[in-house]
Amino acid sequence: MPGTIISELNFGFLPDYTAKTVTFNSGSNTTVSVFAGFWAPGADSFIQVDDFTLTKL
């Protein structure tokens, strides 16, 4: 179903570049969309995303 979240990862402050991994099962989906978002803690802050990699397990 379009717009359905099939997996997400919540994390807090990271002082340096940190690789994050999200494992998901795409089920019967033949395509997925990847988004990066951020809920700011009420202070001046940002998220910087450099690369996404999808690997079939």
Number of C-alpha atoms within 10 A of each C-alpha: 7 8 7 7 10 12 10 12 9 8 7 9 8 8 6 6 9 7 9 8 11 9 13 10 10 11 7 7 9 6 7 12 7 9 7 10 10 12 10 11 9 6 6 6 10 10 12 9 10 7 6 11 6 9 5 5 6
